[in-house]
Amino acid sequence: MKIPFNNNALNEFHTARQITILFSGLLVGITLLATSQVFGRGGGGHGGGGRDCDLELKQLEDVHWNAGGNGRYNVFDVTRYTQTERFEVKNDDDDGCNMFVGISGGRSWYSGKRHMSRYGRYLSYQIYDTTALSNVLKDVPYANSNEVLSGTFSDNDEDARISLNYVVTIDPLQIVPPGTYRDRVEVTAYSGSVQNYDDHDDKYVDIEAQIPSTIELSLVDSGNPFDANFTSRVLDFGTFEEGEQLGFDIRVRSNQSYKVEIDSVNNGKMQLQGTTEDFEIPYTLTIGGATVDLRGSPIVARGWGTTDVDGDRHNAVVTVGSVDVGLAGTYRDLLVISIINSH
């Protein structure tokens, strides 16, 4: 049975930050402010466990990942989250027995991990017995006694139930494209032990995680990595001179393609504050060495596909133009930086 993929279109993701260029000083000064191994049953132990019990899996539901923020997997969140799932095993017979539950490796087991997939991209996850994340759950014949969920039914206790838990976790910082990622595992109830068992009931469980479109912006010192705490930037030239330069990096991290647009309130000039007089100081802005025409809202950079955790680097440099304005004071411009997905 094939699992259909969700092809719903992703909503456009948009984020913006502001940069203020502020000139102050005796003449002028500037401040720039940016407001395979697949587990399966089989092997020599099968068929020797006896069928004293009559086991049935109950309340075993599909897994929809909802741990972490907003109930979806954030590709840039460094925290490892866990999600506990609960179900029951029912004994429909008077006879008691030892029993255990095994969980298969799913459709894409490799390098010791299970994987959800979407169009050839993979999201690694794992299933454990507890939140301590010590024992990976498996199925016979690959599992040992610590790698299954187990319990004991007593005699003369028909319709007795044993509640069991398993824990799902997804490795953090897997920067994959947005969409729905899925896997399917088989869960089987056995009587006996992992060396000598009979299977009673099995069910398929779908494992699913939603990956949202994520684009983040950071304004940092030139050469520094992405830092989510820095979304504003100040460049202060003090009393400056023509040709003086200060720079910073626009860091963008994303799990899809994006474009960077910049809009200047004063069209690439700093205007004298606190007066109605029309005094201006020109400046130039370069992004990645290319001069930006700030008379519109130009696209100044693009990113294709996913970035790494430090993001793409777009170096920005502000160069002071002619200061022959004849009037000291504070001069300012406002830049708005917009990051828009371009899928």
N, C-alpha and C positions, 0 to 999 in steps of 0.2 A: 504494500500500500504506500503510495507516495504522499508526502505532505506538501500541500500547495504553499507557495511562497506568497507573502503579502506585497503586492506591487503598488500599494497606495503611494501617491506622490508625496514627497516630503515638503513641508512648508518652508518657505524661504526664511533663512535665518539672517538676522541683521544686527550688527552692533556698531556703536559709534562712540568715539571719545572726542573731547575738545582740547585744543591747544590754544593758549593765549600767549601772544607775543607782547611783552610789556617793556617799554623803554623808560628808564628813569636815570637821573644823575644830574651833574652840574650842567652838562649840555644835554646828553641823552644817555640812557642806560636801557638794557633789554632784559626782560624776563619772559621766557617762553614757558607757558604753563599749559600742560595737557590735562583742562578740567577733566605494522600495525597488527596491534594485537587486539582481537575482538573477543571479549569473554562470551562463551557460550556453553551450553550444557553438553554433557557427553563424557566419555572416559570410563575407566574401569570401575569407578565407584557407583555408577548408575544402576538402579534396580535391586540393590541389596538392602535398602533401608526399611523394608516392610511398609504396609499400608494400614497400620493400626488407626491412624488419624484420617480424617477427611478434611483437608485444609482448603480454605478459600480466602483470597485477598479481598479486603473491604476498604472502602473510602480511600482508594489509591487514585489520586488526581494528577492531571498534567501539571507541570511546573512552569509558572510564569514569573520570571525574575522581577522582584519588586523591592529588593534590598538597596540601600543607599538613597541618595537624593532623588526625589520625584519619581521613585519607583522604576527608574530605568538605569541602564549601565552608562556611567559617565566615563568616557575613554581617557580623561585626564585626571581622574580622581585617584590619588595614591593609596587610598584606604582599601584594605581587603574586607569585604563584607561576606556574611554567611546568611543562608536562608534555610530554615528548618522545615522539613515536610513530614507530615504524620499520616500513618495509615494503620490498619488493623489486619491481623490474621485470625480467622474464625475456624474453630474445629466443629464440624457438623456431626461428630461421632462421639459415642460414650468413651471410647478407648483413648487413653492419653499417649503422648509421644514427645520426644525431642524434635524440635523443628528449627529450620533456619530459612532465611530469605537471601537470595543472591540477586545482584544487579549486573546486567551485561555491560560491556564496554562501549556500547553505542555504535554509531555508524562510522565514526572517525576516531579511533584510538591509535595514537602514536606518541612516541617520546614520553610514555608514562602519563599521558593526559587524554581526557575525553575532549571532544571539540564539537561545538555548534558551528554550522556553516551557512553561508549565503553566497551564491554565485561564485564559488571558488575561493572565498575568503573565510578564514576560520577564527573562532573565538574559543580559546581553551578554557575548560572548566573541570571541576572534579566533584565527586560524590564521596563523602566521608560518613563514618558512623556517629561522630560527635563534633561539636564546635571546636574541640582541641585539634582537629584536622590531623590526627595521627594515623588512622587506618583507612586506606582507600577501599571502598566496597567493590567487590568483584562477584563473579559467578563461577560455579564449578565448571570445569575441573581446575581452573586457575587459582581459585580462592583457597586460602587457609582459614582456620577457624576464627581468626581475628578480622577477617575481611568479609564477613557476612553478618547479618543481624539474626540473633538466635533467641530461643525461649523454650519453655517446656509446658505442655498441657498435661493436666492430671487426669486420671481415670474417673469415669462416672461424672463428667462435667461437660455434657453435651451443650453445644452452642457457646462454649467459652470463647473469649476473645483476648488476644494479646496486642497491646498497642506498641508500635515501633516508630522510631524516628530515623530519618537520614538527613544529612546536611549537604547542601549544594553551595559551592563557592566558585566565583569567576576570578581568574587572575587579574589584578589591576594593571592599568597602563597598557592595555592592548588597543592601539590606535587603529581602528578598523572603520571602513565607511559606514554611514548610517543605514539602518534597515532592521529587519527582523531576522535573527539568527536562530537556528533550530537544530536539535538532535532528537533521537529516539532511542530509549533504552528498554530492555525487557526485564521485568521484575518477576521472579519465580519463587513460589513457596515450596519447600521440601520437608519431608520427614527424614529423620536419621541424622547423619553427620556428613561433613564434607568428604569423608572417605567412603561412606556407605549410605546412600540416600535414594529416595524416590521423589519424583516431582509430582505435585498435586494441582497447582493452579499457576497460571502466568498471565501477565497483562503487559501491554506496551504503555509507556509513559513518555509523552512529548516534553522536551525541555526547551524553553523559549526565552529569549532575551531581546528587548527592544533597545536599539542603539540610536540615540537622537543625533541630529546634526549639531555639532559643537564647534563654534569659532570663538577664540579668545584673543584679546589684544593686551599687550604690555608695552610700556615706554620705559626703557632702561638705558643706563650708560652704554656707550658704544662698546661692543664686544661682550657684554654681559648676557647670560641666558635669560629665558622667560621668567618673569616673576609676577604672579597674579596680584601682588600687593601694589604694584606700580602701574597705575592707570592714569597718572598725571605727570607732567614734566615741567620743570622751571629752568630756563636758560637766562642767566643774569650777566650781562656784559659789564655792568657798572657804568663808568664813564668810558665809552667805547670809541673806537676809531674806524674809519672806513676800511673795509676789507677784513675786519676781525670776524672770526668764525667760532661757532660752538655747534656741537652735534649730539646726537643720541640715536638709539636704535628703536625702530618699530618692530616688535616681535609679534608674529601672528602664528598661533597654532590652531590646527583645524583637522577634522577628519574627512574633509572634502575640499574641492577646489573653491577658490575665493578670489576676490579682487579688492584692492584698496583704493578708495577715493578720498581726495582732500579738497575741502572747500575753504577759501579765505574770505572772511567777512569784508575786508578792505581791499580785495583783489591784489594781494601781494605787496601791500604798503602798510607801514605803521603810521597811525595818525596821532597828532597831538591831543592829549586828553585835557579836559577841563576848560575848553575854549571852543568858540564857534569858528575860530580862524582855521583856514584850510592849510595846515602845515603837515607835511608827510616826509617819512624817511623810507626810501626803497630798500628792499632786501631780496635776496634770491634764496630759494629752497631747492636743494638737490636731494633726490632719493636714489640711492645706489649709483651715484655719480652723474645722473641725468637731471638736467635742470627742469623744474616743474613750472608750467605756465599756470599761475594761480588766478587768472582772469575768468576761469570757468570752474567746473568741478571735475578735474581730470582723474582718470584712472592712472595711478602712479606705480602700481605693482600688482602682480598676480601670483597665485600659488596653485599648483596642479596636484590633485590627489591629497593624500594624507601627509601631515608633517610629523616630525618627531616631537618628543615632549618639550624640548626647548624652543620649538617653533622656527619658522623661517625668519631670517634676519633681513630687514630693509633699513639700511643706514641713511639717516637724514642729517643734513648739514645746513645751517642758516648762516648766510654771509651778509654782513652789513654793507649797504650801499653808501651813497654820498650822504655825508652828515652836514652839508652846507645848507642848513635850513634857517639860520639866523635867530633861532628862538629855542632856548633851553626848556626842558620839561619832560614829561612822561609820554612816550609814544607806544601805541599798542595796536596789535592785530589779533584776530581770533581765527584759529584753524580748527575745522571739524574733520576728524578722520573717521571714515566709515568703512567697515569691513562687511562685505556682502558675499553670500555664497553664489557660486556661478556654475552649479551643476547643470 
